[in-house]
Amino acid sequence: MANLFQTVMLIDDDEATNFWHKRIIKKINPHVDFIVYDSSTTAIEFMQSNDFTPPDLILLDINMPGPNGREVLDKLPQGSLNNIPVIIVSTFIDDTKRSRFSEFSSAVAFAEKPLTTQKLEEIFENFG
């Protein structure tokens, strides 16, 4: 299942978290390519550009300076993430945070950081 994800976009302001997520995703799929943004503003600009080629999967942090994860999804054109699973990541996920994303069909999973290989494999299995 995980091999279906050939390109993964990471949007998180924490460089160490991006490094860790890349490392564990590579354990699952060593051939994956990454698009990494440590700024939500830059990620939004790229996703709104004509150069944007949708990735197979997005890991999106909730709490970031500038636009937060919810605002990132709000600022994208309607339908631009159709069929692209988005995993919402945060150090703490509760029902309040989950409800903030309920209207986004692309927000398919929520996971607490740091992610583990086991947690990602479980999430990937749920896509099948």
ChimeraX commands (.cxc) that place a marker at each C-alpha (Angstrom):
marker #1 position 0.00,0.00,0.00 radius 0.5
marker #1 position 2.66,2.52,0.98 radius 0.5
marker #1 position 4.37,2.09,-2.38 radius 0.5
marker #1 position 1.41,3.89,-3.95 radius 0.5
marker #1 position 2.78,7.06,-2.40 radius 0.5
marker #1 position 5.61,8.04,-4.70 radius 0.5
marker #1 position 5.60,11.75,-3.83 radius 0.5
marker #1 position 4.94,13.01,-0.30 radius 0.5
marker #1 position 4.60,16.66,0.68 radius 0.5
marker #1 position 5.61,17.60,4.21 radius 0.5
marker #1 position 4.37,20.93,5.57 radius 0.5
marker #1 position 5.75,21.56,9.05 radius 0.5
marker #1 position 7.66,24.50,10.49 radius 0.5
marker #1 position 9.89,22.17,12.53 radius 0.5
marker #1 position 12.95,21.03,10.56 radius 0.5
marker #1 position 13.64,18.11,12.92 radius 0.5
marker #1 position 10.09,16.82,12.48 radius 0.5
marker #1 position 10.41,16.97,8.69 radius 0.5
marker #1 position 13.73,15.10,8.91 radius 0.5
marker #1 position 12.17,12.41,11.12 radius 0.5
marker #1 position 9.09,11.97,8.94 radius 0.5
marker #1 position 11.25,11.66,5.83 radius 0.5
marker #1 position 13.34,9.03,7.56 radius 0.5
marker #1 position 10.44,6.82,8.64 radius 0.5
marker #1 position 8.59,7.17,5.33 radius 0.5
marker #1 position 11.79,6.08,3.54 radius 0.5
marker #1 position 11.78,2.94,5.72 radius 0.5
marker #1 position 8.34,2.09,4.34 radius 0.5
marker #1 position 9.07,3.19,0.77 radius 0.5
marker #1 position 12.75,3.81,-0.06 radius 0.5
marker #1 position 11.85,5.19,-3.51 radius 0.5
marker #1 position 9.60,8.04,-2.35 radius 0.5
marker #1 position 10.28,11.63,-3.38 radius 0.5
marker #1 position 9.65,14.52,-1.02 radius 0.5
marker #1 position 8.44,18.08,-1.35 radius 0.5
marker #1 position 9.23,19.78,1.96 radius 0.5
marker #1 position 8.01,23.15,3.21 radius 0.5
marker #1 position 8.91,24.61,6.59 radius 0.5
marker #1 position 6.70,27.62,5.90 radius 0.5
marker #1 position 2.97,27.35,5.42 radius 0.5
marker #1 position 2.98,30.59,3.42 radius 0.5
marker #1 position 5.50,29.19,0.93 radius 0.5
marker #1 position 3.57,25.92,0.70 radius 0.5
marker #1 position 0.34,27.81,-0.09 radius 0.5
marker #1 position 2.07,29.91,-2.75 radius 0.5
marker #1 position 3.44,26.78,-4.40 radius 0.5
marker #1 position 0.12,24.93,-4.28 radius 0.5
marker #1 position -1.67,27.92,-5.82 radius 0.5
marker #1 position 0.89,28.20,-8.64 radius 0.5
marker #1 position 0.66,26.76,-12.13 radius 0.5
marker #1 position 3.76,24.68,-11.34 radius 0.5
marker #1 position 1.93,22.65,-8.70 radius 0.5
marker #1 position 1.83,18.95,-9.41 radius 0.5
marker #1 position -0.21,17.29,-6.68 radius 0.5
marker #1 position 1.68,14.84,-4.49 radius 0.5
marker #1 position 0.30,11.43,-3.58 radius 0.5
marker #1 position 0.12,12.28,0.13 radius 0.5
marker #1 position 0.42,15.38,2.34 radius 0.5
marker #1 position 1.49,15.48,5.99 radius 0.5
marker #1 position 0.25,18.82,7.33 radius 0.5
marker #1 position 1.09,20.29,10.74 radius 0.5
marker #1 position -1.74,22.07,12.55 radius 0.5
marker #1 position 0.22,24.59,14.60 radius 0.5
marker #1 position 2.55,26.74,12.53 radius 0.5
marker #1 position 3.48,30.41,12.52 radius 0.5
marker #1 position 1.63,32.28,9.81 radius 0.5
marker #1 position -1.25,30.30,8.37 radius 0.5
marker #1 position -1.97,27.20,10.46 radius 0.5
marker #1 position -2.90,23.83,8.96 radius 0.5
marker #1 position -6.60,24.68,8.76 radius 0.5
marker #1 position -5.82,27.99,7.05 radius 0.5
marker #1 position -3.56,26.22,4.55 radius 0.5
marker #1 position -6.50,24.09,3.43 radius 0.5
marker #1 position -8.84,27.13,3.46 radius 0.5
marker #1 position -6.58,29.09,1.12 radius 0.5
marker #1 position -6.38,26.44,-1.56 radius 0.5
marker #1 position -8.71,26.53,-4.55 radius 0.5
marker #1 position -11.84,24.39,-4.14 radius 0.5
marker #1 position -11.14,20.86,-5.29 radius 0.5
marker #1 position -7.38,21.30,-5.64 radius 0.5
marker #1 position -6.75,18.45,-3.21 radius 0.5
marker #1 position -9.38,16.06,-4.53 radius 0.5
marker #1 position -8.20,12.48,-4.08 radius 0.5
marker #1 position -5.04,13.56,-2.23 radius 0.5
marker #1 position -5.01,12.18,1.29 radius 0.5
marker #1 position -3.95,14.67,3.94 radius 0.5
marker #1 position -2.69,13.47,7.29 radius 0.5
marker #1 position -3.11,16.16,9.92 radius 0.5
marker #1 position -0.25,15.99,12.43 radius 0.5
marker #1 position 0.21,17.70,15.76 radius 0.5
marker #1 position 1.80,17.07,19.13 radius 0.5
marker #1 position -1.70,16.80,20.59 radius 0.5
marker #1 position -4.91,15.86,18.78 radius 0.5
marker #1 position -8.29,16.15,20.48 radius 0.5
marker #1 position -11.90,16.25,19.30 radius 0.5
marker #1 position -11.79,20.05,19.00 radius 0.5
marker #1 position -8.89,19.86,16.55 radius 0.5
marker #1 position -10.56,17.05,14.64 radius 0.5
marker #1 position -13.78,19.05,14.29 radius 0.5
marker #1 position -11.87,22.00,12.78 radius 0.5
marker #1 position -11.09,19.76,9.79 radius 0.5
marker #1 position -14.38,17.87,9.47 radius 0.5
marker #1 position -15.46,19.72,6.32 radius 0.5
marker #1 position -12.31,18.75,4.42 radius 0.5
marker #1 position -12.81,15.37,2.81 radius 0.5
marker #1 position -9.10,15.22,2.02 radius 0.5
marker #1 position -8.19,15.28,5.73 radius 0.5
marker #1 position -8.35,11.53,6.06 radius 0.5
marker #1 position -6.32,10.90,9.19 radius 0.5
marker #1 position -5.03,12.55,12.32 radius 0.5
marker #1 position -1.77,11.56,13.96 radius 0.5
marker #1 position 0.22,12.76,16.93 radius 0.5
marker #1 position 3.85,13.70,16.44 radius 0.5
marker #1 position 6.33,12.27,16.27 radius 0.5
marker #1 position 4.98,9.67,13.88 radius 0.5
marker #1 position 6.28,6.14,14.02 radius 0.5
marker #1 position 6.72,3.60,11.27 radius 0.5
marker #1 position 3.95,1.50,12.84 radius 0.5
marker #1 position 1.52,4.45,12.97 radius 0.5
marker #1 position 2.20,5.38,9.34 radius 0.5
marker #1 position 1.75,1.78,8.22 radius 0.5
marker #1 position -1.61,1.69,10.03 radius 0.5
marker #1 position -2.69,4.91,8.32 radius 0.5
marker #1 position -1.56,3.62,4.92 radius 0.5
marker #1 position -3.48,0.38,5.44 radius 0.5
marker #1 position -6.65,2.38,6.10 radius 0.5
marker #1 position -6.38,3.96,2.63 radius 0.5
marker #1 position -6.76,0.54,1.00 radius 0.5
marker link #1:1,2 radius 0.2
marker link #1:2,3 radius 0.2
marker link #1:3,4 radius 0.2
marker link #1:4,5 radius 0.2
marker link #1:5,6 radius 0.2
marker link #1:6,7 radius 0.2
marker link #1:7,8 radius 0.2
marker link #1:8,9 radius 0.2
marker link #1:9,10 radius 0.2
marker link #1:10,11 radius 0.2
marker link #1:11,12 radius 0.2
marker link #1:12,13 radius 0.2
marker link #1:13,14 radius 0.2
marker link #1:14,15 radius 0.2
marker link #1:15,16 radius 0.2
marker link #1:16,17 radius 0.2
marker link #1:17,18 radius 0.2
marker link #1:18,19 radius 0.2
marker link #1:19,20 radius 0.2
marker link #1:20,21 radius 0.2
marker link #1:21,22 radius 0.2
marker link #1:22,23 radius 0.2
marker link #1:23,24 radius 0.2
marker link #1:24,25 radius 0.2
marker link #1:25,26 radius 0.2
marker link #1:26,27 radius 0.2
marker link #1:27,28 radius 0.2
marker link #1:28,29 radius 0.2
marker link #1:29,30 radius 0.2
marker link #1:30,31 radius 0.2
marker link #1:31,32 radius 0.2
marker link #1:32,33 radius 0.2
marker link #1:33,34 radius 0.2
marker link #1:34,35 radius 0.2
marker link #1:35,36 radius 0.2
marker link #1:36,37 radius 0.2
marker link #1:37,38 radius 0.2
marker link #1:38,39 radius 0.2
marker link #1:39,40 radius 0.2
marker link #1:40,41 radius 0.2
marker link #1:41,42 radius 0.2
marker link #1:42,43 radius 0.2
marker link #1:43,44 radius 0.2
marker link #1:44,45 radius 0.2
marker link #1:45,46 radius 0.2
marker link #1:46,47 radius 0.2
marker link #1:47,48 radius 0.2
marker link #1:48,49 radius 0.2
marker link #1:49,50 radius 0.2
marker link #1:50,51 radius 0.2
marker link #1:51,52 radius 0.2
marker link #1:52,53 radius 0.2
marker link #1:53,54 radius 0.2
marker link #1:54,55 radius 0.2
marker link #1:55,56 radius 0.2
marker link #1:56,57 radius 0.2
marker link #1:57,58 radius 0.2
marker link #1:58,59 radius 0.2
marker link #1:59,60 radius 0.2
marker link #1:60,61 radius 0.2
marker link #1:61,62 radius 0.2
marker link #1:62,63 radius 0.2
marker link #1:63,64 radius 0.2
marker link #1:64,65 radius 0.2
marker link #1:65,66 radius 0.2
marker link #1:66,67 radius 0.2
marker link #1:67,68 radius 0.2
marker link #1:68,69 radius 0.2
marker link #1:69,70 radius 0.2
marker link #1:70,71 radius 0.2
marker link #1:71,72 radius 0.2
marker link #1:72,73 radius 0.2
marker link #1:73,74 radius 0.2
marker link #1:74,75 radius 0.2
marker link #1:75,76 radius 0.2
marker link #1:76,77 radius 0.2
marker link #1:77,78 radius 0.2
marker link #1:78,79 radius 0.2
marker link #1:79,80 radius 0.2
marker link #1:80,81 radius 0.2
marker link #1:81,82 radius 0.2
marker link #1:82,83 radius 0.2
marker link #1:83,84 radius 0.2
marker link #1:84,85 radius 0.2
marker link #1:85,86 radius 0.2
marker link #1:86,87 radius 0.2
marker link #1:87,88 radius 0.2
marker link #1:88,89 radius 0.2
marker link #1:89,90 radius 0.2
marker link #1:90,91 radius 0.2
marker link #1:91,92 radius 0.2
marker link #1:92,93 radius 0.2
marker link #1:93,94 radius 0.2
marker link #1:94,95 radius 0.2
marker link #1:95,96 radius 0.2
marker link #1:96,97 radius 0.2
marker link #1:97,98 radius 0.2
marker link #1:98,99 radius 0.2
marker link #1:99,100 radius 0.2
marker link #1:100,101 radius 0.2
marker link #1:101,102 radius 0.2
marker link #1:102,103 radius 0.2
marker link #1:103,104 radius 0.2
marker link #1:104,105 radius 0.2
marker link #1:105,106 radius 0.2
marker link #1:106,107 radius 0.2
marker link #1:107,108 radius 0.2
marker link #1:108,109 radius 0.2
marker link #1:109,110 radius 0.2
marker link #1:110,111 radius 0.2
marker link #1:111,112 radius 0.2
marker link #1:112,113 radius 0.2
marker link #1:113,114 radius 0.2
marker link #1:114,115 radius 0.2
marker link #1:115,116 radius 0.2
marker link #1:116,117 radius 0.2
marker link #1:117,118 radius 0.2
marker link #1:118,119 radius 0.2
marker link #1:119,120 radius 0.2
marker link #1:120,121 radius 0.2
marker link #1:121,122 radius 0.2
marker link #1:122,123 radius 0.2
marker link #1:123,124 radius 0.2
marker link #1:124,125 radius 0.2
marker link #1:125,126 radius 0.2
marker link #1:126,127 radius 0.2
marker link #1:127,128 radius 0.2
view
